[in-house]
């Protein structure tokens, strides 16, 4: 609640898809980080869906954009599911 200790960061998601329906976020997401969060702590899990066939055959990969790879404040972890 202390506005002097609040900061914001934007996340841009670039979708690289060439079929009829692009992948979409499974739900709208908004994340908050508490001041006592530990380094390496999971902050947000993001899921996507693709309305193209086959229903259970799609595999998505998430990576940081090349310009963000040297930013040690964010990381992406694949939880295999």
C-alpha positions as CSV (number, residue, x, y, z in Angstrom):
1,X,0.0,0.0,0.0
2,X,3.0,2.3,0.1
3,X,3.1,4.0,-3.3
4,X,6.8,4.9,-2.9
5,X,7.6,1.1,-3.0
6,X,5.5,0.2,-6.0
7,X,6.9,-0.5,-9.5
8,X,5.4,-1.9,-12.6
9,X,6.7,-3.9,-15.5
10,X,5.0,-4.7,-18.8
11,X,5.1,-8.1,-20.4
12,X,4.8,-8.2,-24.2
13,X,3.9,-11.6,-25.7
14,X,4.8,-12.1,-29.3
15,X,2.8,-15.0,-31.0
16,X,4.6,-16.8,-33.8
17,X,1.9,-19.0,-35.3
18,X,1.0,-19.8,-38.9
19,X,-2.3,-21.7,-38.7
20,X,-6.0,-20.5,-38.7
21,X,-6.3,-19.7,-35.0
22,X,-3.4,-18.1,-33.1
23,X,-2.7,-19.3,-29.5
24,X,-4.5,-17.3,-26.9
25,X,-4.0,-16.8,-23.2
26,X,-6.1,-19.4,-21.3
27,X,-7.4,-16.6,-19.0
28,X,-6.6,-12.9,-18.5
29,X,-3.6,-12.6,-16.2
30,X,-2.4,-10.0,-13.7
31,X,0.4,-10.7,-11.3
32,X,1.6,-9.0,-8.1
33,X,4.8,-9.5,-6.3
34,X,4.9,-9.0,-2.5
35,X,7.8,-7.2,-0.9
36,X,8.9,-10.4,0.9
37,X,9.1,-12.5,-2.2
38,X,12.2,-14.7,-2.3
39,X,14.7,-14.7,-5.2
40,X,13.7,-17.4,-7.7
41,X,10.1,-17.6,-6.3
42,X,7.4,-18.5,-8.8
43,X,5.3,-15.4,-9.4
44,X,2.9,-16.3,-12.2
45,X,2.0,-19.4,-14.3
46,X,0.8,-18.6,-17.8
47,X,-1.1,-21.1,-20.0
48,X,-2.3,-20.8,-23.6
49,X,-4.8,-22.6,-25.7
50,X,-5.0,-23.1,-29.5
51,X,-8.4,-23.7,-31.1
52,X,-6.9,-25.6,-34.0
53,X,-6.9,-29.4,-34.3
54,X,-5.8,-31.7,-32.8
55,X,-7.3,-30.8,-29.4
56,X,-4.6,-32.5,-27.3
57,X,-1.7,-32.4,-29.7
58,X,-0.3,-28.9,-29.4
59,X,2.9,-28.1,-27.5
60,X,3.7,-24.6,-26.7
61,X,7.2,-23.1,-26.0
62,X,7.7,-19.9,-24.2
63,X,11.0,-17.9,-24.4
64,X,12.1,-14.5,-23.5
65,X,12.5,-12.1,-26.4
66,X,16.2,-11.7,-27.5
67,X,16.4,-8.2,-26.1
68,X,15.3,-9.4,-22.7
69,X,17.7,-12.4,-22.4
70,X,20.3,-10.3,-20.4
71,X,17.6,-9.0,-18.0
72,X,18.1,-11.0,-14.8
73,X,14.8,-9.8,-13.3
74,X,12.7,-12.2,-15.4
75,X,13.0,-15.8,-16.3
76,X,10.9,-18.4,-18.0
77,X,10.6,-22.0,-16.7
78,X,8.8,-24.8,-18.6
79,X,6.8,-26.9,-16.1
80,X,6.1,-29.5,-18.8
81,X,2.4,-29.3,-18.8
